[in-house]
Amino acid sequence: MNHPPLPKPVPPLEPVPAALSRIVLSGPPAAGKSTIGRLLADRLGLPLTDTDANIVDKYGVISEIFVERGEDHFRRIEREVVRRALRRLLDRPGIVSLGGGAILNPGTRAQLRHPAIKVVHIDIDVDTVAQRLTAPHRPLLRGAGSPVENWLALVSEREPLYEQVATFRVQASNSPPSTVVNRVVDVLTGLQRAEEYAKYADPDDDGSGQQR
């Protein structure tokens, strides 16, 4: 007895909608941006630019720059590296992972408000951070208080700037990086589909089913 051929499975949508995004990862020190960036780049097949890693490659260890040249000098270097990375991001989809203090620069915040860029802020709680902090390579966490106390003060100071540039926020506390990446992809996919839908929506349809 001859059986009809089984239907072939529908191939997955290629590329996935999120792979068309221009993504920037922001967040405080020890939020896991570098690890999340690498996994996200692998998942979406996108190029990754880690601005802190670029600074180290070109200028040396960041903590040594702070000690030898001061924070102002470091911020000037950081701004130039970030400026170039964000300009390249506008040329094609990709991912840029920012250092925690990059948003302090007004020029950087202006670039991040470009409508083509999706800024993903990685949120993390202090208990998770306490397990990760190693102050020697985080110069801004040195000081009179403990690294955790200094982290809390730093995040409190920067929070309005993070909120100003974030397209959306993702919680990374008590979650493996792979789970965080899944959350990011889900939100980006929804945003991409909404944007595609908006292109074809009837401008005379008010959403109620009635024509204006």
C-alpha angles and dihedrals in degrees: 000000000000117000122207113252115267115252114256116245116257108259116242118262108268121235101021109237093250089059088071092062132107101221132191121187116210134170144113126303114288093021090123098247095148094051093043090048093054093048093045091050090051092047095050100031091237130142115256127214115191104192095199090052090049090053092051092049093051106030108019137249111350096222089054091051089054093050098043103035106015135240095286091059091048092050091053090053091045093050093054093047092047093045091056094044093052093047090053089048090062090058095061141353114283146122129266119191112202130205113250094255099044092099090064088082114086091212091055092049089051091053091048091057091065106124093232093060123084111203111204112197114205111215121200134172127238095247091059091044092051089064092053106040118113104170101199093076094038104067096182090060092062118094145088095319131056119279089256093051091048090048091053092050092048094049092047090054095048099039096094090053093048090051092047094061103030118113088191139340130235126200114232100173116122091357131111114244091250090061091050089051090052090053092050093049092048093053094043091050091052092049092048093050091047090053092049091048091050090057091061100033116120106255088211093055112094092193095256094092090255123113115234 
